[in-house]
C-alpha cells in the first residue's frame, strides 16, 4: 500500500519523503504482536512501534502526527485483502453486530499550522519549547524513559509531553511528572487538546435498533487473527482446495 505524503494527516510536512509504503504483517509478525506484553498505553505504543512501524524504512523520521493513521492502516491491510473491512461492534441494546467500512473513507484530523503559534510554555518553573512536528523516533525515546516510572498516561497527554520533549530539554520533561503543580497539570491537559493529532471517531448505526455506536480507531482490530477470519473470502478459500 502506497500513501503519498500529502495524503497523511500531517498534510505534506515531510521535506524528504514523497510517500510511505506499508506492507501487510506476516503470520510470524502477527504472533509476535499478540504475545507482546502490554497493559498500559505506553506499552501499547511501544508494541505498535516495534512490531509495525519499525518495518517501514527510515521509520524514526515519521511524524508523530501520522502515527495513529499509519498503525491503523497497517492493521487493516493485514487482516483484509481489500480496502473494505468487516468489523464486529457492540450495541448497548442489542449486543454484537457486524458492519463494514472502507479504509479510503477513514477520516483523520489534518495538521493545523496554527498550532505552531504556541512556541513555548512554562512548567515546573522551567520554560519548554513546543515542537508539534516531533518524530516517532523521539516519541519512542520518551516512551522508554517515562516507562521507567511504571505509571500509565493517557494517549493525548503522552503526545503533549512528547511535543515538549526536544533534544535540548528532554531530561527536564520527566521532572514534570514528579514536580508538577496544579497549574502545571492544567497546562498539560490543555496542551493535550490543542497539540495532539486526535483521530476522528467512527460512527455506525445498529441495524436492529438504529442506535449510534461510536468507536475510536485505537479500539478496533485488537485481535488480529479474529479479524482475519471475519474478513476472509471463504468462496476463494474453498475454490483453492483440491
C-alpha positions as CSV (number, residue, x, y, z in Angstrom):
1,X,0.0,0.0,0.0
2,X,1.5,3.3,-1.1
3,X,0.4,6.5,0.7
4,X,1.6,9.8,-0.7
5,X,2.9,12.2,2.0
6,X,0.3,14.8,1.2
7,X,-2.4,12.3,2.0
8,X,-1.2,11.7,5.5
9,X,-2.7,13.7,8.4
10,X,0.4,15.9,8.5
11,X,-0.6,17.3,5.1
12,X,2.7,17.1,3.3
13,X,5.0,18.3,6.2
14,X,7.8,15.9,5.0
15,X,10.6,17.5,3.1
16,X,12.5,14.3,2.0
17,X,9.7,11.7,1.9
18,X,7.3,11.7,-1.0
19,X,5.4,8.6,0.2
20,X,5.4,5.7,2.6
21,X,5.0,2.1,1.6
22,X,3.1,-0.1,4.0
23,X,3.2,-3.9,3.9
24,X,0.8,-6.5,5.5
25,X,2.0,-8.3,8.5
26,X,3.2,-11.9,8.1
27,X,1.9,-14.8,10.3
28,X,5.0,-14.6,12.4
29,X,4.7,-10.9,12.9
30,X,1.1,-11.3,14.0
31,X,2.1,-13.9,16.5
32,X,4.8,-11.6,17.9
33,X,2.3,-8.8,18.1
34,X,-0.2,-10.9,20.1
35,X,2.5,-12.1,22.5
36,X,4.0,-8.6,23.1
37,X,3.3,-7.8,26.8
38,X,1.3,-4.6,27.2
39,X,-1.1,-3.3,29.7
40,X,-0.5,0.5,29.7
41,X,-0.9,3.0,26.9
42,X,2.9,3.4,26.9
43,X,3.4,-0.3,26.4
44,X,0.8,-0.5,23.6
45,X,2.5,2.3,21.7
46,X,5.9,0.6,22.1
47,X,4.4,-2.6,20.8
48,X,2.9,-0.8,17.8
49,X,6.2,0.9,17.0
50,X,8.3,-2.3,17.5
51,X,6.0,-4.7,15.6
52,X,4.5,-2.4,13.0
53,X,6.2,0.9,12.4
54,X,9.8,-0.3,12.6
55,X,9.3,-2.3,9.4
56,X,9.0,0.9,7.5
57,X,12.3,2.2,6.0
58,X,13.6,5.3,8.0
59,X,10.6,4.9,10.4
60,X,12.3,7.1,13.0
61,X,11.7,10.2,10.8
62,X,8.0,9.6,10.5
63,X,5.9,12.3,12.3
64,X,4.1,11.5,15.5
65,X,1.1,13.4,14.0
66,X,0.7,10.5,11.5
67,X,1.4,7.6,13.9
68,X,-2.2,6.5,14.6
69,X,-3.3,6.6,11.0
70,X,-0.3,4.5,9.9
71,X,-0.8,2.0,12.7
72,X,-4.4,1.5,11.8
73,X,-3.7,1.3,8.0
74,X,-1.1,-1.5,8.6
75,X,-3.6,-3.4,10.7
76,X,-6.3,-3.0,8.0
77,X,-4.3,-4.3,5.1
78,X,-3.0,-7.2,7.3
79,X,-6.5,-8.6,8.1
80,X,-8.2,-7.8,4.8
81,X,-7.2,-8.3,1.2
82,X,-9.2,-5.3,0.1
83,X,-9.7,-1.8,1.5
84,X,-13.1,-2.8,2.8
85,X,-13.1,-4.1,6.3
86,X,-15.7,-6.0,8.2
87,X,-15.8,-5.2,11.9
88,X,-17.8,-6.5,14.9
89,X,-19.2,-3.9,17.1
90,X,-21.4,-3.9,20.3
91,X,-24.7,-2.2,20.7
92,X,-25.7,-1.5,24.3
93,X,-29.3,-2.6,23.5
94,X,-28.8,-5.5,21.0
95,X,-25.3,-6.8,21.6
96,X,-22.8,-7.6,18.9
97,X,-23.5,-6.8,15.2
98,X,-21.3,-6.8,12.1
99,X,-20.7,-3.8,9.9
100,X,-18.3,-2.7,7.1
101,X,-16.4,0.4,6.1
102,X,-13.8,1.4,3.5
103,X,-10.3,2.3,4.6
104,X,-10.3,5.0,1.9
105,X,-13.1,6.7,3.8
106,X,-11.2,6.9,7.1
107,X,-11.1,10.5,8.3
108,X,-8.3,11.9,10.4
109,X,-7.7,15.4,11.8
110,X,-5.3,17.1,9.4
111,X,-2.3,19.2,10.6
112,X,-3.2,22.7,11.6
113,X,-0.3,25.2,11.1
114,X,-1.9,27.5,13.7
115,X,-0.6,25.0,16.3
116,X,2.9,26.2,15.5
117,X,1.9,29.6,17.1
118,X,2.5,28.0,20.5
119,X,6.2,28.3,20.8
120,X,6.9,27.8,24.5
121,X,5.2,27.1,27.8
122,X,6.4,27.3,31.4
123,X,6.0,24.2,33.5
124,X,7.5,23.3,36.9
125,X,9.4,26.6,36.8
126,X,11.1,25.6,33.5
127,X,10.5,27.1,30.1
128,X,9.9,24.4,27.4
129,X,9.9,24.9,23.7
130,X,7.0,23.3,21.9
131,X,7.6,21.2,18.8
132,X,4.3,19.9,17.2
133,X,6.4,18.1,14.5
134,X,8.0,15.7,16.9
135,X,9.1,12.4,15.2
136,X,8.2,8.8,16.0
137,X,11.8,8.1,16.9
138,X,11.8,10.9,19.5
139,X,8.4,9.7,20.8
140,X,9.7,6.2,21.3
141,X,12.7,7.5,23.3
142,X,10.3,9.4,25.5
143,X,8.1,6.3,26.0
144,X,11.0,4.2,27.1
145,X,12.1,6.9,29.6
146,X,8.7,7.6,31.1
147,X,8.0,3.8,31.2
148,X,10.6,3.6,33.9
149,X,8.2,5.4,36.3
150,X,5.7,2.4,36.0
151,X,2.7,4.7,35.5
152,X,0.0,4.9,32.9
153,X,-0.6,8.1,31.0
154,X,-3.4,8.8,28.5
155,X,-2.6,9.0,24.8
156,X,-3.3,12.7,24.5
157,X,-1.1,13.6,27.4
158,X,1.7,11.4,26.1
159,X,1.5,13.3,22.8
160,X,1.6,16.7,24.7
161,X,4.7,15.6,26.7
162,X,6.4,14.4,23.5
163,X,6.0,17.8,21.9
164,X,7.8,19.3,24.9
165,X,10.5,16.6,24.9
166,X,13.0,18.0,22.5
167,X,16.7,17.2,22.4
168,X,17.6,20.3,24.4
169,X,15.2,19.8,27.3
170,X,14.3,16.1,27.2
171,X,15.6,15.4,30.8
172,X,13.6,18.3,32.2
173,X,10.4,17.0,30.8
174,X,10.5,14.0,33.2
175,X,10.7,16.3,36.2
176,X,7.2,17.5,35.4
177,X,5.9,14.1,36.3
178,X,7.2,14.4,39.8
179,X,7.2,18.2,40.4
180,X,4.1,19.4,38.5
181,X,1.8,21.8,40.4
182,X,-1.9,22.0,39.9
183,X,-1.4,24.8,37.3
184,X,1.2,22.7,35.5
185,X,-1.2,19.7,35.3
186,X,-3.9,22.0,33.9
187,X,-1.4,23.2,31.2
188,X,-0.5,19.7,30.2
189,X,-4.2,18.8,29.9
190,X,-4.7,22.0,27.8
191,X,-1.8,21.1,25.5
192,X,-3.2,17.6,25.1
193,X,-6.3,19.1,23.5
194,X,-4.6,21.8,21.4
195,X,-1.5,20.0,20.1
196,X,-2.4,16.4,19.7
197,X,-3.5,14.7,16.4
198,X,-6.7,13.1,17.6
199,X,-8.2,10.7,15.1
200,X,-11.8,11.2,14.3
201,X,-14.0,8.6,15.9
202,X,-16.1,6.3,13.6
203,X,-19.9,6.4,13.9
204,X,-22.0,3.4,12.9
205,X,-25.7,2.5,13.4
206,X,-27.0,-0.7,14.8
207,X,-29.0,-2.5,12.1
208,X,-31.6,-3.7,14.6
209,X,-32.4,-0.6,16.7
210,X,-30.7,2.2,14.7
211,X,-28.8,3.2,17.8
212,X,-25.5,5.0,17.1
213,X,-22.2,3.3,18.1
214,X,-19.2,5.5,18.3
215,X,-15.7,3.9,18.4
216,X,-12.1,5.2,18.1
217,X,-9.7,3.5,15.7
218,X,-7.4,2.6,18.6
219,X,-10.2,0.3,19.9
220,X,-10.6,-1.6,16.6
221,X,-8.6,-4.6,15.4
222,X,-7.5,-5.6,18.8
223,X,-7.5,-9.3,17.9
224,X,-5.7,-9.6,14.5
225,X,-6.4,-13.3,13.9
226,X,-10.2,-12.9,14.7
227,X,-10.3,-10.1,12.1
228,X,-8.5,-12.2,9.5
229,X,-11.2,-14.9,10.0
230,X,-14.0,-12.3,9.8
231,X,-12.7,-10.8,6.6
232,X,-11.6,-14.0,4.8
233,X,-13.0,-14.6,1.4
234,X,-14.5,-18.1,2.1
235,X,-15.5,-18.7,-1.5
236,X,-12.0,-18.0,-2.7
237,X,-10.6,-20.3,0.0
238,X,-13.0,-23.2,-0.8
239,X,-12.2,-22.9,-4.5
240,X,-8.5,-23.2,-3.8
241,X,-9.0,-26.5,-2.1
242,X,-8.4,-29.5,-4.3
